[in-house]
Structure formats: C-alpha cells, structure tokens
C-alpha cells in the first residue's frame, strides 16, 4: 500500500477559490462620485473631511432625497460587481445609518467577485433584493418625515394654545 502526497494548491476547494483579502478595481466614476459626496473638502489642521452629502443635506426636503439617490446608485452598482447579499444588506444599513458612500465603496472593493472590466448584469434575485432594501430605506425616510411633521404640528398646536391663554 502506497500513500500519495498532494500539494495544498492541487486541491480546488470552494473556500480557497475566493480570496477574502483581494481587492477588486472599481470603476473610476464610482470612486469619484464617492469622493465628491464624502471627502471633497478637508478642514485644515483637523484632518476632517466632508463632501457634498453634508452640504446638499442641509437643503430641507431636497437634500436628503438627492444624497440618498446617490447612495442608492452605489448600492445598485454593487449588484453588477456580484457583491454577496449579506454585503448588500450591510451597505443598505450603512446608507440608513451613516450614509457613508466611501465605506460602501470600500465594502464593494473588498467583497466584489468580479472587477470593473468584467461587470455585467446581476441576477433577477439580486435586483429584487436590492429593490427591497431601497424600498425599506425609502419607507424609513418617509416614516421619519411623517413623524417629524406630526411632532411639528403638535408643538405648533401647543404653542398656539399657550399664546391664546
């Protein structure tokens, strides 16, 4: 009886096919868009950076909607790079909590399974998954706006009662 010795690289195991540390090149337009939204202006001496997201977000109503659309565009682009669904979900949470486009681009760069030159259409289930994330985030934004409006009406009503008394 003889034993055969195999080298580690002769096995093509699924866990070894996907190198978790590799970084994929992302389309330059996405890189530039993320930079514009998050890192356009640097505060000298402090090292703080902010972008159009913070500036446009100051415009009531329009600002948050416009910056959310940009964040959604980056999320949708992640489908073309075949980013796993768990990462798409994490990107959606980033949009809902922090609106960090740069963080989402870093996630996309680390978790994409194909590079910019190989991008193609995503699967129907991926598009439906991202659509559901976007609908949930839009619903969250509409709900927050409705609660804010209701609170403003309540405060205005209480203020008018106090003035009339």
N, C-alpha and C positions, 0 to 999 in steps of 0.2 A: 504494500500500500504506500503510495506516494502522496505527499502534500504539495499542493501548488501554492505559490506565494504570489499575491497580487499587489500591485502598487495602488495607493489610495486614489490616484487620478484615473485609474482604469474603471472605476465604478461611476456610473452616471445616476446617482441618487437624486431624487427631486429636491431634497434640502440643500444639495450642493449646486444645483443649477442656478439658483437665484442668489447672487452675491449681495448681501444686505448692505455692504459698505460701499458699493459702487455708486457713482453719481452720474446721472444722465444729463446731457446737454439739453437745455430748454430753449425754445425759440426766443430770439433776441427781443422781439416785440413784447413778449410776456415779461421778460426781465425789465425792460424799460418802463412798461406800464406799472409794474410793482414798485420800481424805484420812484416814479413820479408820485404815486399815491402814498408811499410811506416814508421816503428818505430824501425828498427833493431839497429841503432846507436844513442846514446844520447850524445850531446855535454855537457860536464861537466860545471857546473856553469851557463849556459844559459838556460838549460832545453829544448833546441831544439832537435827534433828527426827527423831522416831521415832514409830511408832504401835503399834497392836495386833498387828501382824505380829511385831514384836520381842518383845512381852510374851507373847503366846499361844504363840509359837515355843519358849519356854522349857519348856513342858509336854512331857515325853517322850512320843513316840508321837502323841498327840492334836494337839499344837501345829502341827507341820509339815503334818499332813494337813488340818487346818482352814484354815490360811492358804493352802495350795495350792488348796483348793476355791474360795476367794475369787478367787485369781488366775485359775483356770480359768473362773470366771464372767465375768470381764472379757474373757478371750480369746474366749469364746463370744459375748459381746455384740458383739465386733468383726465377726463374720460378718454380723450384722444391719445394720451400718453399711457393708457392702460394702468392707471393707478388703482390699487386694490380698493374695494368698497369700504373697508374699515378706515382707510386713509381719507377717502372721500367724505366719510362721516366726520372724521376729525377736522377736516378742512371746513366743513359746514359749521361745526361748533366754533372754530376759530372766527368765522365770519359773524356768527351770532354773539359771541362774547367780546372779541377783541378787534375784529375787522382788520387783522394783520395779513395783508397781501404778501408781504415778504416772508412771513412764517409759512404761509400756504405754498409759496413757490419753493421754499426750502424742502418742505414735505414732498412736493411733487418731484423735485430733483432727486431726492433720496429713494422714493418709492416707485418711480416710473419704471415700467418694464421695457419700454422702447424709447429710442432717442428722437430728437426733433425731426431728423430726416426720414424716420420710419413711421411717423404718426399717420393714423388712419381713423376711420370711423369706429366709434365704440359699439358695443353690442346694445341691443334694444333694452336689455335688463339694466345695463349701466346707465343709459339715458333716463330710464324710468326712475331709477334710484336717485340720481342727481335731481331730477324734476321734483321728486318727493321732498328732498332736502330743501330745495329752493322754495317750494310751496309752504313748508313748515316755517322757514325763516321769514317769508313774506307774511304769513299768518301771525307770527310772533310780533313782527313790526307793526302790523295793523292793530293787533290787540293792545300793544303798548301805547300806540297813539290814541286808541279809543279810551283807555284808562286815564291817560293824561288829560284828554279833553273832558272827560267826566269829572275829574278832580278839579280842573279849572272852573267848570260850571258850578260845582259845589262851593268852591272858595268864593267865586263871584256872588253867588246867591247869599252866602253867609255875610259877606262884606256889605252887600246892599241892605240886608236886614239890620246890620249894626248901624249903618248910616241913617236909616229911616227911624230908628228907635230913639 
